[in-house]
């Protein structure tokens, strides 16, 4: 456990375990060398285990913060999830940052989790219990999950920062009131401006003891020297985002809700190629910062008018090794322009 309060995250990156763990460890090292201060590994049952990937990254890096981006309380029991996070923090020398959210609806549907189960309450209960476990308490709980005299049988890490992942109004407000940060799933200034208002509402009820709050844009970024190559590479993550976007968000960007629903149906069926084909140019414009370094920098500069920092999410670009560096360049340009 670190003896000091960790610095806020300002320049994060998302790495997806669609690649082997060894490959992610290499990319994590590249990201640290490129100046990113945090690496989140996405968490879906149909990809490789994020905590194994994060542990491998921890062994190849020295300073970059590490966490799932984001875990959910439906695939693993929240007490077990808290222990996995504590283990990662121990293995990384106190660099853990716990990303937790309601989970992706398209993939969780395969596990029998429907929309009614993916609420704010399950996320809040999960990380509140985790905080107690990390502080060495034994816990009883009977809510969206059950725990009976559960505890960690090793030295607990103490306080770990909790970053709630989500985009709904209630999740934004809850994060601002109860967590250490928000990983807002958005890449467009219009969405970030809306989210900033919801965060301000939550901060009005935030206890002083919670300290400072990080409002981060978890933005899908696809950057390359050729604009169209970058936009084409953005199709997979945009498909998942569009499929899970609520109707008010789709309406904000004038996106056809039926087309977004059709994308989600293809994802649930495992027909990812069919889902990606149904992604429209309007979806890419709304749900990704995609293009050349200058184009991505311009978009991220608009995002930073509302957010404290950016996590550059997948796909990053058609050439992943080059994209890590290019994404860092774009983010530096965006910061300087502000």
N, C-alpha and C positions, 0 to 999 in steps of 0.2 A: 504494500500500500504506500502511496506517495505521502510524504510528510507535509506537502504544501497543496494549496488549492490549485487545481490545474487551470491553465490559461484557457480562455474561451476559444472555441473552434471558429476559424474564419475562412479557411481554405481546405475543404474536405474533398474526398474522392470516393466514389463507389466502385467496388470491384465485384463482379458477379461470378459465382462459382459454377458457371457453365463450363469454365476452364478447369483443368486439373489443379490440385492444391499447390503443386510445385510452381506452376505458372503464375498463380496468384501471389505467391511469395516473391517471385521476381518482380512482378508489377508493383507490389507494395514497396519494395526497395526503390524502384524507379520513381514512384510517387514521392517518397520521402526526399530523395535527392532532388526532385523537381520543385520542392518547396511546399508540398501539401502538409498540413498539420494534423490531419485525421484521415483514416481509411475505414470506411464502412463496407462490410460484405453483406450482400443481399441474402435474404433468408426465405427460401421457398422449398417445400418438401421435394420437389422434382429436380432440384439442383443438388450439388454436393453440399456437405455439411458446412455451414458458415463458421462454426467455432473451430473446427479442424483447420480451416483455411486461415482464420485469424491467428491461431497459435503458430502456424508456419510463418506467417508474416511477422509476428512478434520476434521470432528467432532470427529473422534477416534484417531487422530494423532496430533503431535505437530510441527515437524520440516520437514518432508518429503515433497519435492516439488511435485506438482500435475498438471496434464494436460491431454488432450486427446492425444491418440497415435495411429493414428492421425485423427483429424477432416478433413473434406474436404468441399470445397465451393459449392458442388452440392446438398447435402441433406438439407442444411439450407442456407438461404440468408446470405451472408458474414457479413452484418451489424448485423443481429441477432446473428450470431456466435460470433462476437466480443463482444457483450453485455453479452452473456452467459459466455464467458471467463473472462470478467471483474467481473461478479458476483461471479464466483468461486474464483478469487483472493481476493476479498473482504471477502468472507466467510471463507477463509483459512488463513486470516491474512497476505496476501502478498506472498503466496507460489505458485502462478500460473506460469506455463510454457506452452506456447501455442504451441502444436504440430499440424501442418497443412500440408496436402499433397494432391495429386491428387485423392486419394481414390482407393479402390480395384475395378479393372475392372470387375471381375466376379459378384460381388453383385450390382454394379452401373448399370450394364446392365439391371437389373430388373426394374430400375427406368427410363429407356429410355436414359441413358447417355452412349454414345459410346466413342470409343477411341479418336476421334477428339476433344471431349469436355474436355478431361482430360489432358489439357496441362499445361505447365509451367506458361503461362500468367494468367490463372485463380487463381492459387495459389499465385503468386506474387501480383496481384491486391488485392486479399482478405486480405493478411496480411498487405500490405501497408495502405489500408483503415482502418484496425483495429488499426494500430499504431496511426493514426491521431485521431480516435475516442477516444482512450485511453488517448490521450493528451488533450482532451476537445474540439476538433474542431467539427464543423458541416461540413459535406462533401457532395459534388456533384460528381457523377461518372457515366460515360457512357462507358462501356467496355464489359467485359464478364458478367457483371451484372450492374444494374442501381441503383443509390441512388440519391435522390433529397432532399437536405437540411436535411440529416439524422444526428442524434446526440444522445448522451446518456443523459437522463434527471435525472442523479444522479452523485455523485462525481466520476469522472473517475479515473482509477488506476494509470495513468502515464505510464511509460515505463514498458512493460512486455516482457520477453525474448521469442523470436520466434524460434522454432525448426522446420525446414522443413523436412518432411519425404519423402523419395524417393530413387531411385537407378539409374536413368538414368543420362547420362553425363551432360546434360543441367541443370537438377534439382540440381545436386551436385554443379556445378559451380555457379548457381544462388544463392543457399543457402549461399555459402562461400562469395559471394559479398554483399548480401542484408540482411541476417538473422543473428541470434545469434548462431545458431547451425544447424547441419545436423543429422538427425536420419536415418542413412543409413541402408537400409533393407538388411543385409548381415551377414552371420555367418562363412564365410570361409576367411582365410587370403588372398587368391588369389583375391577375390572380394574387400577386404578392401584395398589392395595395389593399385588396379586399381582406386578405389574411391579416395584414398589419392592424386593421381596425378591430378584428376579432381578438388578436393578441392584446391590444390595448384594453379591451373590455375585461379580459381575464386578469391582466396585471393590476387592475383596480382592486381585486380581491386577493392579491398575492400576499401571503404573510411575509413580514420583513426577514424572518429567519431563513427564508429560502434563498436570499441573496440575489445576485444578478441573473438575468435571463437571456439566453441566446436564441434569437429568431433566425433560423437558417433556411434558405431555399434549397430544397433537395431537387436540383434541376437536371433533367435529362439533357446531356450535352453530346453533340456529335460534331467533331471539327476535323477538317482536312484541308489540303491545299485546293481541292476542287469542290466547289459548292454542292453540286448534284450528288457526288459520291458521299458526302457527309449527310445529306438529307436522306438518301437511300438507306444508309446504315442506321438511321434513326427509327426506321419502321418498327422493329421488334419492341423496344421499350414503349414507344408511343402507342402501340396496340394495347399493351397491358394498361397503360394509363387511361386511354380513351374508354376501354372496356369497364374500368372501375369508376369512371368519373360520374358524379351525380348529375341529374338533369340541369340544375341551375348553372353548373360549371359549363356543361355543353352549350347551354343557351347563351352564356356570356360570350362564347366564341362562335356562335351561330353554326354549331356542328349538329348534324342530323342524329337524333337520339337513336333512331332505328338502326342506322349504320353502325353506331358505336355498340349497340346491343348485339348486332350480328358479329362484330369482332370478338366480343366476349364469348359468344356461343362457340365459335371456332376454337378459341383458347381452351374452353372447358372440354371440348371433344379431343383435344390434343392435336388439332390440325393447325399448327402454328403458321405454316406457309400460307394457308387460306386466310388466317387472321391478318397476317402482315400485308397481303394483297389488298385487303379491304381498308387499309389505312389511307385516308385522303390527305391531299396537300394541306387542307385546313387543319387537320389534326396535327400534322407535323409543325405547322406554324404556332399552334396553340400550346402544344405539350412538349416542345423541345427547343433548345438553343442550337440550331443546326446550320452549318455553313463554314465559311473560312474563319481564320482567327479573328479578323476584324469584325466580321458579322456576329460571331459569337460574343466577342468583347462588347459590342454595342448592346446586344441583348442583356448580357449579364450586368452591364452598367445600369440599365433600367431596373433590373431586379434589385441591385444594391441600393437603389434609392429608397427601398422599403425594408430590406432584410439586413441583418448584421453580417452575414457571410453566406457563402455558397458551398454546397456539396455538389461537385460535378458528377452526375450520375451517368449510368450506362446509356448508350453504348460507348461514349467518348469519341469513336470514329472508326472508319473502315480499317485503318492500320493502328492497332491498339497500342503498340509500343510508341509510335510517333504521336498518337493522340494524347497520351498522358502528358507529354511535354507541351504539345500544342494547347491543350486545355489549360495548363498552368500559365502559358504565355497569354492566353485570352483573359484569364482571370486577373492577372497582373495588370493588363491594359485596362480592364474594366475598373479595377480599384483606383488606378491613377487618374482615369477620366472623371472619377467622382470627386 
